[in-house]
């Protein structure tokens, strides 16, 4: 995770502290690249807190991190999980120009729950980020993730899949929402593993090229395996 330890937003599902106290560390990209080399990573997922206080939302830091990883470990695949950049599509271009292998942006939940779950975010803006990604680079795999058990209905979930697919999303992850503390949103329902398995197949049938669905699935869950499965499906359907 780059851009510091504090977030400018205060989503009701997230335990990350908010109100950043300083500018991002300009040496961070180099340290991330060094860690990739030391750990011998074949696949690296780079994410961040949301930094609405920065003019480009931190896009230049994402881009520099991608470039430094490419220089230090050319064979490593790089997935970036980015914030919505407040709809700054030039900033999005900056990230994509650096050449990530996957562009991930989490929709998190269904549209009807946004005011409660993500009051500082916009459902349509997140969808538009995925659409803009495909406009900038139609061949770049895109990915999004959802938390389940917040009170969404099955029809709402299916509608969200539909919206994501229309926005060009290739890969989907779905996991169980877990309440970080009593100050955060309570869990509305715990889905059994069998239901997650059923939803995985249903989402694949809906048109996603890759789906990971399970109680403990998160955005980076088996990311390399999911990426390769999705790319294989995309290539076969081309």
Backbone as CSV, one residue per row, in Angstrom:
resi,resn,N_x,N_y,N_z,CA_x,CA_y,CA_z,C_x,C_y,C_z
1,UNK,0.845,-1.190,0.000,0.000,0.000,0.000,0.882,1.241,0.000
2,UNK,0.659,2.138,-0.950,1.473,3.338,-1.075,0.667,4.584,-0.670
3,UNK,1.320,5.722,-0.699,0.741,7.051,-0.424,0.456,7.300,1.051
4,UNK,1.105,6.534,1.926,0.976,6.791,3.350,0.037,5.840,4.060
5,UNK,-0.211,6.126,5.332,-1.031,5.249,6.170,-2.407,5.833,6.478
6,UNK,-2.647,7.059,6.037,-3.919,7.713,6.352,-4.657,8.101,5.080
7,UNK,-5.970,8.044,5.128,-6.835,8.254,3.973,-7.622,9.552,4.124
8,UNK,-7.902,10.222,3.010,-8.700,11.443,3.078,-10.191,11.145,3.203
9,UNK,-10.565,9.890,2.985,-11.975,9.513,3.136,-12.157,8.679,4.400
10,UNK,-13.404,8.472,4.763,-13.705,7.753,6.000,-14.865,6.797,5.742
11,UNK,-14.644,5.841,4.814,-15.691,4.876,4.478,-16.064,4.062,5.710
12,UNK,-17.325,3.698,5.821,-17.825,3.090,7.057,-17.514,1.606,7.187
13,UNK,-16.818,1.045,6.194,-16.424,-0.360,6.261,-14.934,-0.532,6.514
14,UNK,-14.191,0.558,6.500,-12.722,0.485,6.443,-12.075,0.969,7.740
15,UNK,-11.040,0.236,8.183,-10.368,0.563,9.442,-9.136,1.447,9.257
16,UNK,-8.818,1.820,8.009,-7.669,2.695,7.785,-7.943,4.068,8.405
17,UNK,-6.968,4.585,9.121,-7.131,5.908,9.730,-7.240,6.977,8.650
18,UNK,-7.896,8.086,8.991,-8.076,9.127,7.995,-7.392,10.426,8.421
19,UNK,-7.487,11.421,7.537,-6.852,12.719,7.686,-5.316,12.627,7.604
20,UNK,-4.773,12.522,6.370,-3.311,12.460,6.197,-2.617,13.647,6.852
21,UNK,-1.447,13.364,7.405,-0.703,14.397,8.125,0.505,14.902,7.354
22,UNK,0.824,14.265,6.224,2.013,14.674,5.473,1.880,14.283,4.016
23,UNK,2.783,14.799,3.190,2.834,14.425,1.788,3.405,13.009,1.658
24,UNK,3.084,12.310,0.572,3.649,10.975,0.372,5.174,11.019,0.292
25,UNK,5.809,9.933,0.676,7.259,9.816,0.679,7.762,9.646,-0.761
26,UNK,8.579,10.554,-1.274,9.073,10.446,-2.657,9.972,9.233,-2.886
27,UNK,10.479,8.609,-1.816,11.339,7.437,-1.951,10.556,6.124,-1.890
28,UNK,9.249,6.225,-1.730,8.431,5.027,-1.522,8.486,4.067,-2.708
29,UNK,8.411,4.587,-3.931,8.412,3.737,-5.126,9.659,2.862,-5.188
30,UNK,10.797,3.448,-4.868,12.042,2.694,-4.888,12.053,1.574,-3.862
31,UNK,11.499,1.839,-2.681,11.463,0.812,-1.639,10.510,-0.319,-2.023
32,UNK,9.392,0.021,-2.649,8.458,-1.015,-3.104,9.134,-1.914,-4.132
33,UNK,9.828,-1.294,-5.087,10.536,-2.064,-6.113,11.599,-2.960,-5.477
34,UNK,12.296,-2.437,-4.489,13.319,-3.227,-3.796,12.691,-4.421,-3.090
35,UNK,11.538,-4.204,-2.473,10.842,-5.292,-1.775,10.399,-6.378,-2.754
36,UNK,9.956,-5.973,-3.940,9.553,-6.934,-4.965,10.728,-7.840,-5.336
37,UNK,11.905,-7.241,-5.474,13.103,-8.011,-5.818,13.496,-8.946,-4.674
38,UNK,13.527,-8.427,-3.464,13.932,-9.229,-2.303,12.994,-10.422,-2.110
39,UNK,11.702,-10.199,-2.301,10.716,-11.265,-2.110,10.600,-12.178,-3.323
40,UNK,11.192,-11.756,-4.435,11.133,-12.576,-5.636,9.724,-12.725,-6.178
41,UNK,8.957,-11.664,-6.162,7.558,-11.740,-6.553,7.389,-11.888,-8.066
42,UNK,6.554,-12.830,-8.463,6.160,-12.959,-9.870,5.014,-12.015,-10.195
43,UNK,4.230,-11.650,-9.155,3.035,-10.838,-9.349,2.893,-9.908,-8.153
44,UNK,2.827,-8.625,-8.410,2.732,-7.641,-7.336,1.442,-6.837,-7.468
45,UNK,0.719,-6.690,-6.375,-0.477,-5.849,-6.344,-0.156,-4.592,-5.556
46,UNK,-0.267,-3.447,-6.206,0.039,-2.161,-5.581,-1.262,-1.396,-5.382
47,UNK,-1.561,-1.069,-4.145,-2.764,-0.297,-3.858,-2.391,0.927,-3.026
48,UNK,-3.384,1.666,-2.568,-3.096,2.890,-1.817,-4.295,3.299,-0.974
49,UNK,-4.045,4.200,-0.074,-5.132,4.947,0.543,-5.636,5.932,-0.515
50,UNK,-6.781,6.558,-0.263,-7.277,7.596,-1.170,-6.703,8.940,-0.732
51,UNK,-6.123,9.661,-1.690,-5.507,10.956,-1.382,-6.160,12.057,-2.210
52,UNK,-7.355,12.460,-1.795,-8.057,13.548,-2.481,-7.353,14.889,-2.288
53,UNK,-6.390,14.939,-1.366,-5.656,16.183,-1.120,-4.571,16.428,-2.162
54,UNK,-4.272,15.435,-2.992,-3.261,15.576,-4.041,-3.934,15.914,-5.364
55,UNK,-3.326,16.788,-6.139,-3.935,17.268,-7.386,-4.282,16.130,-8.338
56,UNK,-3.426,15.118,-8.406,-3.677,14.001,-9.319,-4.131,12.747,-8.579
57,UNK,-4.512,12.885,-7.321,-4.971,11.747,-6.541,-3.902,10.707,-6.266
58,UNK,-2.644,11.062,-6.516,-1.546,10.128,-6.301,-1.170,9.342,-7.546
59,UNK,-1.728,9.707,-8.697,-1.462,8.971,-9.944,0.025,8.929,-10.280
60,UNK,0.708,10.026,-10.086,2.142,10.063,-10.423,2.938,9.103,-9.546
61,UNK,2.505,8.889,-8.315,3.189,7.946,-7.421,2.930,6.506,-7.868
62,UNK,1.698,6.216,-8.295,1.409,4.903,-8.863,2.300,4.653,-10.083
63,UNK,2.348,5.639,-10.975,3.120,5.491,-12.211,4.601,5.259,-11.910
64,UNK,5.149,6.015,-10.981,6.555,5.856,-10.638,6.813,4.495,-10.004
65,UNK,5.872,4.009,-9.200,6.032,2.691,-8.581,6.044,1.598,-9.639
66,UNK,5.140,1.698,-10.623,5.121,0.727,-11.724,6.449,0.758,-12.473
67,UNK,6.924,1.952,-12.791,8.174,2.076,-13.551,9.368,1.506,-12.789
68,UNK,9.421,1.765,-11.493,10.551,1.279,-10.706,10.521,-0.247,-10.588
69,UNK,9.333,-0.829,-10.469,9.228,-2.293,-10.444,9.673,-2.867,-11.780
70,UNK,9.255,-2.234,-12.877,9.643,-2.688,-14.221,11.169,-2.669,-14.388
71,UNK,11.797,-1.619,-13.862,13.257,-1.496,-13.978,13.983,-2.560,-13.159
72,UNK,13.483,-2.813,-11.953,14.165,-3.721,-11.025,13.829,-5.191,-11.255
73,UNK,12.591,-5.445,-11.721,12.129,-6.825,-11.882,11.241,-6.915,-13.118
74,UNK,11.854,-6.909,-14.314,11.102,-6.814,-15.568,10.065,-7.909,-15.791
75,UNK,10.264,-9.086,-15.208,9.336,-10.189,-15.438,8.145,-10.195,-14.483
76,UNK,8.170,-9.331,-13.484,7.075,-9.278,-12.521,5.843,-8.623,-13.135
77,UNK,4.703,-9.284,-13.001,3.436,-8.697,-13.426,2.966,-7.728,-12.343
78,UNK,2.394,-6.595,-12.770,1.997,-5.556,-11.821,0.514,-5.230,-11.969
79,UNK,-0.212,-5.434,-10.898,-1.622,-5.036,-10.828,-1.724,-3.821,-9.917
80,UNK,-2.473,-2.809,-10.348,-2.695,-1.650,-9.489,-4.165,-1.586,-9.092
81,UNK,-4.408,-1.410,-7.815,-5.757,-1.230,-7.265,-5.863,0.227,-6.855
82,UNK,-6.581,1.015,-7.659,-6.519,2.469,-7.521,-7.822,3.061,-6.995
83,UNK,-7.753,4.251,-6.384,-8.971,4.973,-5.988,-9.638,5.607,-7.208
84,UNK,-10.751,6.302,-7.005,-11.498,6.843,-8.158,-10.903,8.125,-8.731
85,UNK,-9.856,8.670,-8.083,-9.147,9.854,-8.585,-10.072,11.055,-8.750
86,UNK,-11.235,11.014,-8.087,-12.241,12.086,-8.165,-12.638,12.393,-9.615
87,UNK,-12.562,11.359,-10.454,-12.957,11.552,-11.853,-11.931,12.278,-12.705
88,UNK,-10.693,12.313,-12.271,-9.622,12.967,-13.029,-9.067,11.953,-14.038
89,UNK,-9.580,11.980,-15.258,-9.193,10.958,-16.235,-7.805,11.202,-16.830
90,UNK,-7.299,12.408,-16.733,-5.913,12.641,-17.136,-4.973,11.945,-16.158
91,UNK,-5.329,11.959,-14.879,-4.551,11.237,-13.882,-4.604,9.738,-14.155
92,UNK,-5.759,9.250,-14.569,-5.889,7.838,-14.934,-4.970,7.503,-16.104
93,UNK,-4.894,8.401,-17.083,-3.992,8.192,-18.217,-2.541,8.075,-17.760
94,UNK,-2.178,8.847,-16.761,-0.815,8.798,-16.230,-0.490,7.406,-15.707
95,UNK,-1.424,6.807,-14.999,-1.221,5.466,-14.447,-1.146,4.435,-15.572
96,UNK,-2.072,4.505,-16.503,-2.127,3.520,-17.583,-0.899,3.618,-18.479
97,UNK,-0.404,4.834,-18.691,0.783,5.035,-19.533,2.013,4.344,-18.953
98,UNK,2.027,4.112,-17.646,3.171,3.445,-17.013,3.167,1.941,-17.273
99,UNK,2.056,1.408,-17.796,2.028,0.021,-18.240,1.709,-1.044,-17.207
100,UNK,0.677,-0.858,-16.365,0.304,-1.958,-15.469,-0.272,-3.122,-16.273
101,UNK,-0.237,-4.314,-15.689,-0.797,-5.486,-16.362,-2.289,-5.642,-16.083
102,UNK,-2.748,-5.099,-14.963,-4.174,-5.117,-14.600,-4.505,-3.798,-13.932
103,UNK,-5.660,-3.216,-14.286,-6.160,-2.007,-13.631,-7.370,-2.405,-12.807
104,UNK,-7.244,-2.311,-11.497,-8.294,-2.725,-10.566,-8.866,-1.503,-9.854
105,UNK,-10.183,-1.421,-9.816,-10.859,-0.395,-9.018,-12.126,-1.015,-8.446
106,UNK,-12.245,-1.036,-7.147,-13.352,-1.728,-6.497,-14.638,-0.908,-6.473
107,UNK,-15.714,-1.522,-6.951,-17.033,-0.906,-6.855,-17.549,-1.029,-5.410
108,UNK,-17.084,-2.037,-4.679,-17.317,-2.315,-3.262,-18.710,-2.839,-2.923
109,UNK,-19.772,-2.143,-3.382,-21.123,-2.552,-3.006,-22.119,-2.090,-4.072
110,UNK,-23.385,-2.381,-3.843,-24.425,-2.033,-4.817,-24.770,-0.544,-4.704
111,UNK,-25.389,-0.017,-5.748,-25.657,1.430,-5.812,-26.493,1.928,-4.642
112,UNK,-27.494,1.163,-4.255,-28.390,1.614,-3.204,-27.748,1.758,-1.838
113,UNK,-26.617,1.114,-1.615,-25.940,1.178,-0.325,-24.817,2.212,-0.276
114,UNK,-24.536,2.856,-1.404,-23.436,3.825,-1.441,-23.567,4.942,-0.396
115,UNK,-24.743,5.574,-0.238,-24.830,6.665,0.743,-24.452,6.236,2.154
116,UNK,-24.710,4.971,2.476,-24.410,4.471,3.816,-22.999,3.907,3.914
117,UNK,-22.563,3.196,2.882,-21.286,2.492,2.919,-20.127,3.359,2.444
118,UNK,-20.351,4.114,1.347,-19.293,4.929,0.745,-19.797,6.359,0.521
119,UNK,-20.098,7.103,1.571,-20.721,8.427,1.414,-19.882,9.447,0.655
120,UNK,-18.575,9.232,0.558,-17.704,10.177,-0.159,-17.360,9.699,-1.566
121,UNK,-17.996,8.612,-2.000,-17.749,8.066,-3.333,-19.044,8.092,-4.144
122,UNK,-18.914,7.863,-5.444,-20.064,7.857,-6.352,-20.040,6.579,-7.166
123,UNK,-21.138,5.852,-7.156,-21.258,4.594,-7.887,-20.956,4.791,-9.366
124,UNK,-21.582,5.787,-9.976,-21.394,6.011,-11.410,-19.971,6.450,-11.734
125,UNK,-19.341,7.158,-10.832,-17.956,7.584,-11.075,-17.016,6.379,-11.102
126,UNK,-17.262,5.409,-10.231,-16.440,4.209,-10.238,-16.632,3.419,-11.524
127,UNK,-17.880,3.329,-11.991,-18.138,2.659,-13.271,-17.461,3.407,-14.420
128,UNK,-17.519,4.728,-14.365,-16.924,5.531,-15.433,-15.410,5.354,-15.470
129,UNK,-14.780,5.159,-14.313,-13.337,4.926,-14.295,-12.992,3.669,-15.102
130,UNK,-13.784,2.631,-14.932,-13.550,1.405,-15.697,-13.795,1.631,-17.184
131,UNK,-14.835,2.387,-17.515,-15.123,2.694,-18.920,-13.987,3.495,-19.542
132,UNK,-13.509,4.482,-18.814,-12.417,5.316,-19.322,-11.142,4.507,-19.506
133,UNK,-10.910,3.548,-18.633,-9.730,2.692,-18.771,-9.746,1.969,-20.112
134,UNK,-10.889,1.418,-20.471,-11.004,0.705,-21.745,-10.903,1.662,-22.939
135,UNK,-11.351,2.900,-22.760,-11.200,3.880,-23.834,-9.732,4.223,-24.057
136,UNK,-8.988,4.297,-22.974,-7.566,4.637,-23.063,-6.756,3.459,-23.589
137,UNK,-7.067,2.267,-23.086,-6.354,1.052,-23.520,-7.338,-0.114,-23.507
138,UNK,-7.887,-0.413,-24.661,-8.926,-1.443,-24.772,-8.407,-2.833,-24.415
139,UNK,-7.094,-3.027,-24.455,-6.518,-4.353,-24.209,-6.069,-4.558,-22.761
140,UNK,-6.171,-3.525,-21.937,-5.752,-3.639,-20.540,-6.846,-4.332,-19.721
141,UNK,-6.563,-5.494,-19.117,-7.575,-6.162,-18.292,-7.989,-5.293,-17.108
142,UNK,-9.289,-5.242,-16.860,-9.815,-4.463,-15.746,-10.472,-5.385,-14.730
143,UNK,-10.492,-4.927,-13.498,-10.913,-5.785,-12.390,-11.658,-4.943,-11.360
144,UNK,-12.605,-5.547,-10.664,-13.302,-4.851,-9.600,-13.694,-5.852,-8.525
145,UNK,-14.002,-5.333,-7.344,-14.327,-6.216,-6.226,-15.522,-5.721,-5.433
146,UNK,-16.181,-6.681,-4.777,-17.355,-6.360,-3.967,-17.273,-7.046,-2.603
147,UNK,-17.834,-6.368,-1.590,-18.047,-6.975,-0.280,-19.510,-7.388,-0.211
148,UNK,-19.777,-8.601,0.256,-21.151,-9.073,0.379,-21.523,-9.222,1.859
149,UNK,-22.816,-9.114,2.127,-23.284,-9.218,3.501,-23.560,-7.878,4.143
150,UNK,-23.625,-6.818,3.318,-23.893,-5.470,3.823,-25.378,-5.109,3.759
151,UNK,-26.178,-6.011,3.184,-27.604,-5.736,3.056,-28.088,-5.696,1.625
152,UNK,-27.185,-6.024,0.687,-27.557,-6.048,-0.727,-28.523,-7.203,-1.001
153,UNK,-29.388,-7.030,-1.992,-30.270,-8.102,-2.425,-29.671,-8.776,-3.655
154,UNK,-30.165,-9.960,-3.966,-29.644,-10.649,-5.145,-29.916,-9.870,-6.425
155,UNK,-31.112,-9.330,-6.629,-31.335,-8.506,-7.833,-30.386,-7.311,-7.918
156,UNK,-30.091,-6.681,-6.786,-29.154,-5.558,-6.787,-27.747,-6.031,-7.168
157,UNK,-27.379,-7.211,-6.692,-26.070,-7.769,-7.014,-25.962,-8.052,-8.511
158,UNK,-26.993,-8.641,-9.069,-27.005,-8.939,-10.502,-26.947,-7.645,-11.318
159,UNK,-27.643,-6.616,-10.866,-27.612,-5.329,-11.560,-26.206,-4.733,-11.541
160,UNK,-25.513,-4.886,-10.413,-24.143,-4.375,-10.312,-23.221,-5.119,-11.271
161,UNK,-23.388,-6.436,-11.362,-22.598,-7.195,-12.341,-22.849,-6.661,-13.749
162,UNK,-24.119,-6.441,-14.053,-24.496,-5.926,-15.374,-23.822,-4.584,-15.640
163,UNK,-23.856,-3.703,-14.647,-23.240,-2.382,-14.791,-21.732,-2.496,-14.985
164,UNK,-21.104,-3.397,-14.230,-19.659,-3.591,-14.363,-19.295,-4.126,-15.745
165,UNK,-20.045,-5.098,-16.217,-19.770,-5.679,-17.533,-19.941,-4.642,-18.634
166,UNK,-20.981,-3.814,-18.528,-21.187,-2.765,-19.524,-20.071,-1.727,-19.483
167,UNK,-19.410,-1.634,-18.331,-18.295,-0.682,-18.177,-16.961,-1.278,-18.595
168,UNK,-16.975,-2.533,-19.056,-15.757,-3.157,-19.546,-14.965,-3.937,-18.525
169,UNK,-15.577,-4.270,-17.398,-14.863,-5.010,-16.351,-14.689,-6.468,-16.761
170,UNK,-13.471,-6.976,-16.654,-13.152,-8.348,-17.042,-13.157,-9.324,-15.870
171,UNK,-12.661,-8.868,-14.716,-12.434,-9.756,-13.572,-13.190,-9.230,-12.357
172,UNK,-13.787,-10.158,-11.592,-14.575,-9.778,-10.417,-14.161,-10.608,-9.210
173,UNK,-14.025,-9.953,-8.062,-13.828,-10.663,-6.799,-14.987,-10.340,-5.867
174,UNK,-15.413,-11.337,-5.093,-16.491,-11.148,-4.123,-16.127,-11.856,-2.831
175,UNK,-16.197,-11.121,-1.714,-15.858,-11.696,-0.416,-16.822,-11.228,0.660
176,UNK,-16.756,-11.862,1.795,-17.623,-11.533,2.922,-17.151,-10.263,3.628
177,UNK,-18.073,-9.324,3.826,-17.744,-8.143,4.637,-17.604,-8.563,6.091
178,UNK,-16.537,-8.102,6.749,-16.301,-8.347,8.166,-16.165,-7.002,8.866
179,UNK,-16.857,-6.828,9.960,-16.867,-5.556,10.682,-15.554,-5.341,11.437
180,UNK,-14.769,-4.298,11.070,-13.475,-4.080,11.725,-13.593,-3.732,13.206
181,UNK,-14.652,-3.013,13.584,-14.847,-2.629,14.985,-16.316,-2.289,15.194
182,UNK,-16.703,-2.051,16.421,-18.097,-1.692,16.718,-18.463,-0.313,16.175
183,UNK,-17.469,0.455,15.779,-17.718,1.779,15.204,-18.020,1.719,13.714
184,UNK,-17.838,0.545,13.119,-18.067,0.385,11.690,-19.412,-0.274,11.419
185,UNK,-19.790,-0.314,10.150,-21.068,-0.908,9.778,-21.153,-2.350,10.265
186,UNK,-22.303,-2.747,10.808,-22.459,-4.136,11.240,-22.642,-5.063,10.039
187,UNK,-22.341,-6.322,10.233,-22.586,-7.324,9.205,-24.085,-7.604,9.158
188,UNK,-24.670,-7.471,7.978,-26.102,-7.738,7.819,-26.367,-9.230,7.708
189,UNK,-25.447,-9.943,7.029,-25.632,-11.384,6.841,-24.302,-12.042,6.506
190,UNK,-24.076,-13.235,7.059,-22.930,-14.051,6.688,-23.384,-15.066,5.638
191,UNK,-22.783,-14.984,4.452,-23.149,-15.897,3.376,-22.407,-17.219,3.542
192,UNK,-23.075,-18.348,3.381,-22.381,-19.640,3.471,-21.477,-19.858,2.263
193,UNK,-20.441,-20.680,2.413,-19.521,-20.936,1.295,-20.233,-21.430,0.040
194,UNK,-21.284,-22.237,0.205,-22.002,-22.760,-0.963,-22.641,-21.638,-1.779
195,UNK,-23.108,-20.603,-1.097,-23.722,-19.487,-1.815,-22.672,-18.701,-2.596
196,UNK,-21.499,-18.533,-1.995,-20.415,-17.872,-2.720,-20.049,-18.652,-3.982
197,UNK,-20.027,-19.983,-3.870,-19.709,-20.817,-5.029,-20.758,-20.663,-6.122
198,UNK,-22.025,-20.603,-5.719,-23.107,-20.419,-6.682,-23.001,-19.055,-7.364
199,UNK,-22.672,-18.029,-6.583,-22.534,-16.688,-7.150,-21.351,-16.611,-8.120
200,UNK,-20.285,-17.352,-7.808,-19.134,-17.373,-8.711,-19.535,-17.901,-10.081
201,UNK,-20.253,-19.018,-10.100,-20.675,-19.586,-11.375,-21.659,-18.674,-12.088
202,UNK,-22.545,-18.057,-11.318,-23.527,-17.151,-11.912,-22.850,-15.940,-12.550
203,UNK,-21.815,-15.422,-11.892,-21.094,-14.266,-12.436,-20.311,-14.649,-13.683
204,UNK,-19.729,-15.842,-13.687,-19.034,-16.313,-14.885,-20.024,-16.455,-16.045
205,UNK,-21.189,-17.007,-15.749,-22.221,-17.163,-16.779,-22.706,-15.806,-17.290
206,UNK,-22.651,-14.805,-16.419,-23.091,-13.462,-16.811,-22.138,-12.831,-17.821
207,UNK,-20.853,-13.270,-17.797,-19.935,-12.749,-18.804,-18.557,-12.334,-18.332
208,UNK,-18.260,-12.408,-17.028,-16.921,-12.056,-16.556,-15.920,-13.107,-17.024
209,UNK,-14.712,-12.674,-17.327,-13.669,-13.595,-17.785,-12.995,-14.324,-16.639
210,UNK,-13.052,-13.750,-15.454,-12.483,-14.381,-14.271,-13.256,-13.946,-13.040
211,UNK,-13.546,-14.889,-12.139,-14.283,-14.576,-10.912,-13.698,-15.363,-9.750
212,UNK,-13.444,-14.687,-8.646,-13.090,-15.338,-7.391,-14.156,-14.961,-6.377
213,UNK,-14.762,-15.956,-5.736,-15.869,-15.693,-4.823,-15.785,-16.645,-3.643
214,UNK,-15.697,-16.096,-2.442,-15.608,-16.915,-1.243,-15.574,-16.042,-0.013
215,UNK,-15.846,-16.606,1.160,-15.900,-15.807,2.389,-14.652,-14.964,2.643
216,UNK,-13.476,-15.512,2.337,-12.235,-14.810,2.648,-11.569,-14.204,1.419
217,UNK,-12.273,-14.146,0.309,-11.726,-13.546,-0.904,-11.627,-12.036,-0.733
218,UNK,-10.477,-11.492,-1.113,-10.270,-10.052,-1.139,-9.684,-9.691,-2.513
219,UNK,-9.451,-8.436,-2.758,-9.052,-7.971,-4.088,-7.816,-8.676,-4.634
220,UNK,-6.862,-8.990,-3.767,-5.613,-9.590,-4.223,-5.606,-11.108,-4.080
221,UNK,-6.748,-11.711,-3.762,-6.831,-13.153,-3.569,-6.444,-13.897,-4.850
222,UNK,-5.401,-14.731,-4.751,-4.915,-15.518,-5.891,-4.903,-14.673,-7.171
223,UNK,-4.366,-13.474,-7.062,-4.453,-12.494,-8.148,-3.791,-12.970,-9.435
224,UNK,-2.629,-13.602,-9.321,-1.956,-14.065,-10.534,-2.764,-15.161,-11.222
225,UNK,-3.251,-16.129,-10.454,-4.041,-17.223,-11.016,-5.294,-16.690,-11.698
226,UNK,-5.972,-15.753,-11.052,-7.192,-15.181,-11.607,-6.889,-14.389,-12.879
227,UNK,-5.794,-13.653,-12.877,-5.381,-12.888,-14.057,-5.136,-13.814,-15.248
228,UNK,-4.394,-14.893,-15.011,-4.061,-15.800,-16.111,-5.310,-16.523,-16.629
229,UNK,-6.221,-16.883,-15.740,-7.475,-17.508,-16.171,-8.277,-16.537,-17.034
230,UNK,-8.332,-15.296,-16.594,-9.113,-14.292,-17.327,-8.502,-14.016,-18.680
231,UNK,-7.187,-13.863,-18.740,-6.515,-13.587,-20.009,-6.737,-14.732,-20.989
232,UNK,-6.687,-15.961,-20.476,-6.915,-17.119,-21.331,-8.319,-17.102,-21.919
233,UNK,-9.315,-16.764,-21.098,-10.693,-16.689,-21.575,-10.866,-15.557,-22.598
234,UNK,-10.225,-14.424,-22.313,-10.331,-13.266,-23.217,-9.736,-13.610,-24.578
235,UNK,-8.577,-14.271,-24.560,-7.919,-14.635,-25.810,-8.735,-15.648,-26.602
236,UNK,-9.368,-16.592,-25.926,-10.183,-17.604,-26.613,-11.427,-16.993,-27.250
237,UNK,-11.961,-15.951,-26.601,-13.191,-15.332,-27.113,-12.910,-14.261,-28.166
238,UNK,-11.627,-13.887,-28.329,-11.274,-12.820,-29.288,-11.441,-13.294,-30.725
